[in-house]
Amino acid sequence: SGQQTTAFASAKTQQHLEMIKRLLLEMESNDEEDKMTNAIDASWEKAIRDNPDITPPKKKVHHVPFFWHIPRCGGTTLSNLFGSCLSLIQASSSLSSPLLFHRDDDEALASRFRDPTMYIVRREGQQFANVDLNSLEGVMRAAEGKLIQKAMAEVVLVPNVRLGSLLFGDVGDEPGIKNGEEDQNEGRGEEVDYEMNAGTPREVEFKGVLFTMFRHPIERTASWFYHKQSVQDSVHYDPSLEIYSLTDWINSPSYMTDYMVRTLVGKVDTHFHLVREDLDVAKEILRRKCLVGLLDEKSESMRRFIKFFGWNAELQRDSIMLTEGEETAEAIQAERWHNQIVKDEECQDRLLHWDWMNKHKHPVVEEGSLEYKLLESKNRYDLELYMYARQLFEEQFTQLGFDDDAIHFEESGAAVDDTNHA
């Protein structure tokens, strides 16, 4: 009986030990689970904190070079250079392109610019969308025809940047409706693009990249007056000015003071007085949005434009061959040669220097003269904006990477007198 009691006690002790062992193992297991749970919680919290919110995929952005043609600042020559030397397809205005201005001399050409359908017109080795952006009517036609959204032009030239901005805005059909059907992209400056090998639609957003050429406001104004007064085949020609002197014109109601600042801030009606805040707004637009060129640094300016926008004439010709076919590319090239447009560097040098368009000799406004002082008083904000543009031109040399000599233009020794030639 005593042995049985002892054996029973030993068995109970063994069971108790086993239970304790199991409890210890369970505790260790629970500790590991707690540790793992804590690690998972910490990882999840980090993921919630660090990873981006769920948003629609970013839109593909298509940047459109958008040139503000300030009168008598070289825009006509640049238009010719864009088309003749770089083979760029332009959407331009009769202010910038003599071909557009004189299109009524050729009824066949004129009819193409009246055609409600938009397409590319080829003339004298250059290519243009059949639009004229010199008026509200012309800009609206281009906007409603989706000039930008169809990527018809590789560079856009406008005399009025505020008016030209309509090309990128909500113009035309009521947003979301097209021919009675829903269209989520209509009127938003966007279109649907199918990415290669993806097969899924991706919205494309079109944004204009502003660039321009600046000239000293007093030189520019004098050049503009004498050009308007005497060059009869010019888009600027105004026969009523033939009896005016420069001083008469500056004092007349038709003269717009501070042309550049007024254009940028939308106060083109001279009944609206400019204030210092308007100048500040104009400066901020240039600082944040504009690639600056200078007429008296035209070769360097053109070098910067080409580098910034990735323009390369050989690539442009290759693009024409791929999209239009070898026959069309050869025809365009032959026309370029027929017009004595040779190697691209020579073409650019010829147009920028010894064959500068719209050359016009006129009296120089001497500093300190009555005319000079009068122009200073009428354009004090434009003068400040011009000096600020020169500052930006220097700053952008390093800020935008133009100190890299990968692209280089040979400067010609045949410089022109920019006071008398625009």
ABEGO torsion letter per residue (X at the ends): XAAAAAAAAAAAAAAAAAAAAAAAAAAAAAAAAAAAAAAAAAAAAAAAAABBBBBBBBBBBBBBBBBBBBBGAGAAAAAAAAAAAAGBBBBBBAAABAAAAAAAABAAAAAAAABABBBBBBBGGBBBBBBBAABAAAAAAAAAAGAAAAGABABBBBABAAAAAAAABBBEBBBGBBGGBBBAABGAGBBBBBBBGAGBBBBBBBBBBBBBBBBBAAAAAAAAAAAAAABAABAABBAAAAABBAAAAAABAABBBGAAAAAAAGBABAABBBBAAAAAAAAAAAAAABBBBBAAAAAAAAAAAAAAAGBBAAAAAAAAAAAAEAAAAAAAAAAAAAAGBBBAAAAAAAAABAABBGBBBBBBBBBGBAAAAAAAAAAAAAAAAAAAAAAAAAAAAAAAGAABAABBBBBBABBBBAAABX
